[in-house]
Amino acid sequence: MKNSISRRDWFKSTLALTAGMTITPALVNSLMAAPVSDAERAYFGLSKLNGAKVRLNSNENPYGPSEKAKKAVVQSLTMGNRYAFNEMEELKKLVAAKEGVDPSFILFGAGSGELLCQTGIAYGLEGGRVLSAYPTFPLLMNYAQMMNAAWDKVDLNEKLEFDYEKLLSAINTDTRLVFSCNPNNPTGTVVNIDTVKSFSEEASKKTLVYADEAYIEFLEPAQQKSMVSLVESVPNLIVSKTFSKIYGLAGLRVGYIVAHPDVLKKVGMYGDTISVSQTAIAAAKASLGDEDFMKMTREKNAVARKVLTDYLERKKIFYSKSVTNVLLFPAPMDGKTILSKLEERGYLIRVWDYQEKEWCRVSIGTVDEMKGFVKAFDEVTA
Ligand SMILES: Cc1ncc(COP(=O)(O)O)c(C=O)c1O
């Protein structure tokens, strides 16, 4: 099967890593939330994945962590000998106040990715099916498949947006969970909040809804209307957020989900009680609600994104109308060549397979990085 990874591959690749062996396609699968194209499978088996490269392949924030976060991390080191039980509770209270829910509705993980994995395990073990639009961030569905579930996918609409009407009608009696990602990765597109809200209300009557909001803070503050407002009245809903994107803490690993305590109990069973480190908690606390840093990131990201979209317009290449730090467009030549020639010039991107075609997924770096990328991409595809 093209987009799946087996548990055997996972363990084999983990062993290969610890034994210092070469990078295999299976290892790449496990490292990168599963490659989503044949081009990546073929290419990353050969790539060294190191060196001074411009990383436009993981939707990271090139401006983070903030100065406040860095200072807090240094200060937190003196507590590095202590489990962070108290600090975790403090962060939980701050996040609960920000989200307007009781702290019992919050569960933290080492990145929201850990919680996506745990949710995939918890619901995948029940068998049945998990449902999402595709392409989207596949981690939860990959884990559900590794357990016992099948993954049903519906296409995006012609504008490369999540099609919530189609998604709702694809729910059947075997659907254990439906995954919504708004704004979506790899497209960066956002769907009107009222549409997602009524979808979540309707779908949650039939199955669990997982609303991934990893990129919500890229929207202007007045538009950041989270599904969290539904959580207390809708017991069948999980909303996830992360400090990895707008806050620029991807390498420190902290994210959380908001859901009814019974749901958190079920998901929490498959993780450690405390997987978030003192340093990550300190950085998250210092970053939470740092409007200046978020505003700076949003503004610089929009300018840098325009460098890329202006280029795509000039070349008449169709692209997803991203509001975040990633966008998707059809690969103008074969994906493996694009990956290798760009890497030779110092740029890393991703290639995804969708509808029998290859697509370039490019994260937004700084303005200078995007100018350099556009030049390199133009040479490679000339
Ligand atoms: C939609 C989405 N959700 C979740 C994640 C996981 O991020 P993290 O584990 O760093 O919180 C990502 C990472 O790229 C993502 O794109």
The ligand as an SDF file (V2000), in Angstrom:
LIG
                    3D

 16 16  0  0  0  0  0  0  0  0999 V2000
   -1.7250   20.0130   10.7020 C   0  0  0  0  0  0  0  0  0  0  0  0
   -0.6380   19.6250   11.6330 C   0  0  0  0  0  0  0  0  0  0  0  0
   -0.9690   19.1250   12.8200 N   0  0  0  0  0  0  0  0  0  0  0  0
   -0.0330   18.7390   13.6980 C   0  0  0  0  0  0  0  0  0  0  0  0
    1.3000   18.8350   13.3960 C   0  0  0  0  0  0  0  0  0  0  0  0
    2.2900   18.3200   14.3940 C   0  0  0  0  0  0  0  0  0  0  0  0
    3.0420   19.3490   14.9300 O   0  0  0  0  0  0  0  0  0  0  0  0
    3.7070   19.2300   16.3390 P   0  0  0  0  0  0  0  0  0  0  0  0
    3.8380   17.7800   16.6900 O   0  0  0  0  0  0  0  0  0  0  0  0
    5.0300   19.8730   16.1950 O   0  0  0  0  0  0  0  0  0  0  0  0
    2.7910   19.9380   17.2920 O   0  0  0  0  0  0  0  0  0  0  0  0
    1.7030   19.3530   12.1700 C   0  0  0  0  0  0  0  0  0  0  0  0
    3.1300   19.4570   11.8150 C   0  0  0  0  0  0  0  0  0  0  0  0
    3.5510   19.8820   10.7710 O   0  0  0  0  0  0  0  0  0  0  0  0
    0.6990   19.7600   11.2650 C   0  0  0  0  0  0  0  0  0  0  0  0
    1.0070   20.2470   10.0590 O   0  0  0  0  0  0  0  0  0  0  0  0
  1  2  1  0
  2  3  1  0
  2 15  2  0
  3  4  2  0
  4  5  1  0
  5  6  1  0
  5 12  2  0
  6  7  1  0
  7  8  1  0
  8  9  2  0
  8 10  1  0
  8 11  1  0
 12 13  1  0
 12 15  1  0
 13 14  2  0
 15 16  1  0
M  END
$$$$
